[in-house]
Amino acid sequence: MSTVRQAWTWRLLDREGRLASEATPGASGRFDAEAWLGAHWRRLEGEGVAQAVLLRDGDAVGVAVDLRPFAW
């Protein structure tokens, strides 16, 4: 029996909700995908990415993560 590995990636959206990029490294698990976003969110936000949507095998999982800092 073969094991099917799920590909976890991110769909990156700009401030208007348009696709900024889906070219994120694939991860074999959700933890690794979330760790990648945690390590790169500041750079992504600086490049104009406003939200990230976690994908498993191309399907959205959960809600979008807002990368914009809070305006206090």
N, C-alpha and C positions, 0 to 999 in steps of 0.2 A: 504494500500500500504506500503510495507516495504522499508526501506532506505538501500541501499547498501553502505557500507563503504569501501573505497579504502585503501589498505595497502601500505604505503610508506616506503621503506627500501633503503639500500645502497648496491651496489656491490663494494667490495673493491679489488683493483688491486695492485700487486707489481710493482717493477721498470721495469720488463720485460713484463708487461701487463697481467701476469697470475693472476688467481683468488686467492686472499689472504683470502677472507672471504665474506660470505653473511650473516653472523650471526650478524646483527645489529638489534636493537630494532625496531619494527614496530611502525609507527606513523599513526594517523588517518588523518593527513593533511600534505601538502607540507611544510608549515611553520615550523611545529614541527620537521619534518625530517631534514630540513636545520638547524634548531637551534641545533639539536643533533650533527650534523657534526661540526658546529661552536664551540661547547663546547669540542669536542673530537679530532679535527684534529691533534693537536700537538702530542698527545699520539699515535694516529694511525700512523702518519708519523715516529715517533720514533720506531715503531714496524715493519717498512718496507713497510707500505702502501704508494703508490705513487699517486694513483688516486682513486676517488670515483665516481660511476655512480648512480644517483638517479633512483630508480625503483618505478613504480606505478603498483601494482598488478603483479609484475614480469617483466614488460616491461620498457625498458630504456626511460627516459624522459630527453631530452636535451643532452648536451655534458658532458664528464667527467670533474670533478673538480680536478685540479692538487694540491696535498698537499705538494709537495716539495717546500721549500723556494727558492726564487730567488737567483741566484748566481751573485752577483754584482762584 
